[in-house]
Structure formats: C-alpha cells, structure tokens
C-alpha cells in the first residue's frame, strides 16, 4: 500500500470528509486513500483535527444506532411482543421496581424493601388417599 503523505490542509480535509462519509469506519477511508488502516491512525495521532473527526463520527454513529434500536424496541413493545415488554420493564422500568433480580440498597433511587416469598406446594393426591 502507498504511504499517506498529506501536507496540504485540503488533503487533510479530504481525509476528514471520508471519515464522515464512512461514519468513522477507518478501513474504507484507508482503501479510498490508497493506504493501510494503520496509516490513517498514525495520521490521526499526528493531526488533532483528524482524531477529532474520527471520535465525532463514531459518537454520531453510536447515537444513531442506539436511537434506531430504541425505536424498534418501542415498536415491538407497542405491538405487545412479550420479549420486548419484558426487556423494557427490566431495563427502563427498573427504577419503578420492575426487575427479576433482588433490589439492593445500591440501586439508585430505590426505596423498595426486599420481599420474601414462601411457596408451599401441597400434593393433594396423597392427602386424599389417607384413611
């Protein structure tokens, strides 16, 4: 692969534009620039503006991905999908007391007290046979 020797600000801007285009994914940037991935990372270590562009692009991508996932989760909950309702209550509803694990003092904002439940199972078929 060719080495990336970028001295002009417009060349640096080209790398930044490619980083934005590929949402912070470095491999396609390197491919389009005709160099290896390590060269782009080395370039980012040399120029703060490139490093910043990578960080911002990845953060934007992460936010977009989470927003899309939350939208799909919301749609699944409103359709009544049991897995989605359970997941939403266990995560987003945790502060309201929806959880499958015991609530501890460390839980943020928790004012709930632990509850003990004793389950007694009676085998009525044996009791009915007693004379």
C-alpha positions as CSV (number, residue, x, y, z in Angstrom):
1,X,0.0,0.0,0.0
2,X,1.1,3.5,-0.6
3,X,2.1,5.7,2.3
4,X,-0.1,8.7,3.0
5,X,1.9,11.9,2.9
6,X,-0.6,14.7,3.3
7,X,0.9,18.1,3.8
8,X,-1.8,20.4,2.5
9,X,-4.8,21.3,4.6
10,X,-7.1,20.4,1.7
11,X,-5.7,16.9,1.7
12,X,-6.3,16.7,5.5
13,X,-9.8,17.9,4.8
14,X,-10.3,15.1,2.3
15,X,-9.4,12.5,5.0
16,X,-11.8,14.2,7.4
17,X,-14.6,14.2,4.8
18,X,-14.0,10.5,4.1
19,X,-14.1,9.8,7.8
20,X,-17.5,11.5,8.0
21,X,-18.7,9.7,4.8
22,X,-17.8,6.3,6.3
23,X,-19.2,7.1,9.7
24,X,-15.8,6.7,11.5
25,X,-15.0,3.4,9.8
26,X,-11.3,3.6,9.0
27,X,-10.9,0.6,6.7
28,X,-12.9,2.2,3.8
29,X,-11.2,5.5,4.4
30,X,-7.8,3.9,4.0
31,X,-8.9,1.9,1.0
32,X,-10.1,5.1,-0.8
33,X,-6.9,6.9,0.2
34,X,-4.8,4.0,-1.1
35,X,-3.1,3.3,2.2
36,X,-3.4,0.9,5.1
37,X,-5.5,1.4,8.2
38,X,-2.5,1.9,10.5
39,X,-1.5,4.9,8.3
40,X,-4.8,6.6,8.9
41,X,-4.5,6.0,12.7
42,X,-0.9,7.4,12.6
43,X,-2.2,10.4,10.7
44,X,-4.9,10.9,13.3
45,X,-2.3,10.8,16.0
46,X,-0.3,13.5,14.1
47,X,-3.3,15.8,13.5
48,X,-5.8,16.6,16.2
49,X,-8.5,17.6,13.6
50,X,-8.4,14.1,12.1
51,X,-8.5,12.4,15.5
52,X,-11.4,14.6,16.5
53,X,-13.3,13.8,13.3
54,X,-12.9,10.1,14.0
55,X,-14.2,10.5,17.5
56,X,-17.2,12.6,16.4
57,X,-18.1,10.3,13.6
58,X,-18.1,7.2,15.8
59,X,-20.1,9.0,18.5
60,X,-22.7,10.1,15.9
61,X,-22.9,6.6,14.5
62,X,-23.3,5.2,18.1
63,X,-26.1,7.6,18.8
64,X,-27.8,6.9,15.5
65,X,-27.6,3.2,16.1
66,X,-29.0,3.4,19.7
67,X,-31.8,5.7,18.5
68,X,-32.8,3.2,15.8
69,X,-32.7,0.3,18.3
70,X,-34.8,2.2,20.8
71,X,-37.3,3.0,18.1
72,X,-37.5,-0.7,17.1
73,X,-37.9,-1.7,20.8
74,X,-40.7,0.8,21.2
75,X,-42.5,-0.5,18.2
76,X,-42.1,-4.1,19.5
77,X,-43.5,-3.1,22.9
78,X,-46.5,-1.3,21.4
79,X,-47.2,-4.4,19.3
80,X,-47.2,-6.4,22.5
81,X,-44.2,-8.6,21.9
82,X,-43.6,-10.3,25.2
83,X,-39.8,-10.3,24.9
84,X,-39.8,-6.5,24.3
85,X,-42.1,-5.8,27.1
86,X,-40.0,-7.9,29.5
87,X,-36.8,-6.2,28.3
88,X,-38.2,-2.7,28.6
89,X,-39.5,-3.3,32.1
90,X,-36.3,-4.9,33.3
91,X,-34.2,-2.1,32.0
92,X,-36.1,1.1,31.6
93,X,-38.7,0.2,34.3
94,X,-36.1,-0.9,36.9
95,X,-36.4,2.4,38.8
96,X,-40.1,1.7,39.1
97,X,-39.5,-1.7,40.7
98,X,-39.7,-4.0,37.6
99,X,-36.8,-6.4,38.0
100,X,-36.0,-10.0,38.0
101,X,-33.1,-9.6,40.4
102,X,-33.3,-8.6,44.1
103,X,-33.3,-4.9,44.7
104,X,-30.3,-3.7,46.8
105,X,-29.5,-0.6,48.7
106,X,-27.1,0.4,45.9
107,X,-29.9,0.7,43.4
108,X,-30.2,4.4,42.5
109,X,-33.4,6.0,43.9
110,X,-34.6,2.7,45.3
111,X,-37.0,2.9,48.3
112,X,-38.3,-0.6,47.9
113,X,-37.8,-3.2,50.7
114,X,-36.8,-6.7,49.8
115,X,-39.8,-9.2,49.9
116,X,-39.5,-12.8,50.9
117,X,-41.9,-15.2,49.3
118,X,-42.6,-18.7,50.7
119,X,-44.2,-21.1,48.3
120,X,-45.9,-24.2,49.8
121,X,-46.9,-26.9,47.4
122,X,-49.3,-29.5,48.6
123,X,-49.7,-32.8,46.9
124,X,-53.5,-33.3,47.3
125,X,-53.4,-36.8,45.7
126,X,-51.6,-38.2,48.7
127,X,-53.8,-36.3,51.2
128,X,-56.9,-37.7,49.5
129,X,-55.7,-41.3,49.9
130,X,-55.3,-41.1,53.7
131,X,-57.9,-43.1,55.6
